[in-house]
Amino acid sequence: MMHRSLYGFLVALALTACSSIPTTSSRLVGQWEPVSAELGGQELPVTSFGGAILRLTADTYDFAGDKGTYAVLSTSPPAKMDIHGQEGPNAGRAIQAIYELTGEQLTVCYQLGAGERPSDFTSAQGSQILLVRYKRVR
């Protein structure tokens, strides 16, 4: 009987410890400022974003009036996400992306065209791949 109680306590302790480990999507939550960007192999000045900040919750995004949801599909490198626009310029669009979260830096590579999900963090000349590097501001 005592072994069952001890076993139950250890299982509860392990579950509590695991639940305190932040998941990748919870680490994405916050506000992110673009620091550099490339589109189709060309530098895209972040000033073209008009000072917009990317705001992420556990499953939604908001960037300069472009709003929608996102879902993390995989966290093994490169981590994959699907983005679904609901309001703004990307309303009704599904965007495939990969991302990398390192400390307070988030790098996202978006496929804005009809091509395949990006496989690495490059924006090839002539592609419709947008590569944005963000820093956490909150």
N, C-alpha and C positions, 0 to 999 in steps of 0.2 A: 504494500500500500504506500509506504514512504517513497519507494522508487517511482511510483506513478506521479506522486506530487512533485518530486524533484524533477522528473522528466517534463511534466507540464510547465513547471517554473522555467526550466531551461529553454523550452520551445518558446514560451512567451517572451523571455528575455532576448532570444535570438530574433524573433519577429520585430520586437521593439527596436533593436539595434539596426536591423535592415531598413525599417521604415524611416529611420533618421538619416539614412544615406541619401543625398539629393539625387534625383533622377536627372537625366540630361535635359528633359524638357523643363524641369523646374529651374535648372541652372540658366536656361535661356530667358527666363522671365526677367524683365527689366526694361531699361531704356538704353538704346544704343545709338551712338552718333557715328555717321559715316566719316571715315578718315581718308579713304582712297577708293577709287572705282575705275574699272575698265569695262568697255563694251566693244565687242568685236575686235579685240586686239589694240584698241586705242584708249588712251587715258580719258576718263570722263571726269571733269572737275567736280568735286563734291559741292561746289558752290551752285551747281545746276540743280541740286536738291533743295535749294532755298532754305537751308538751315533745318530741314526736317529731321526728326528723331524717330527711329524705329522703336515702337512700343510693343513689347511681347508679353502676353499673359501665358498661362499654361497651354492654351490652344488657339489664341487669336493674335492678330497683328493689326497695327495701324501705322501707316507711314504717309504723312501728308494727304490725308483724306482717302487713301487707298486702304480699305479695310477688308478683313476676311479671316479665314481660319488656316491653321497649318497642322500637319500631323507628322511627327517623327516616325519614320518607317524603320530605320536601322541606326544603331549607334556605332557599329563597327566601321572603321575608316575606309573610305570617306562616309561619314554619317549622311543619311538621306532623309529628305523631308518633301512632302507635297504641300503646296500652297494653293488655297482656293479663294479667289477674289470674290467678294460679295458686294462691295460698294466701291465707287471710284473707277479709275481707268482700267483696272483689271477685273471688274465685275464679270462673273460668268466664266472666267479663265481658270484653268488648272496649270500651275507652274511647277515643274520638277526642279529640285535643287539639291545640292550637297552643302554641308557646312562643317566647320571645325571650330570648336570652342576651346580656347587655351587661356586660362586665367580670366582676364578682363577683356580679352579680344575675341571677336566673333568674325569669322570669314564665311561668306555665303556666295555660292556660285549658282546663279539662276539660269535656267534655259528659257529664254523669252520667246524662242521660235518654236517650230514644229519638230525640232531635232530631238535626239536622245538626251536623257539626263546627263549632265556633265560627269565625267569620270575623274577629273582632277581639277585643281584650282588654277586653271588658266583660261584666258579668253582669247581664243584663236582669231587671227585676222579674218575679217569678213563674217564671223559667226554672230549669232544673236545671244551670245552668252554674256551675262552681266556678272562681273566679279566685284564684290563690295567687301571691304574690310571695315569693321566697326570697332569702337571702343565703348565699354560700358560707362554710362554717365549716372546711372542709378540702379 
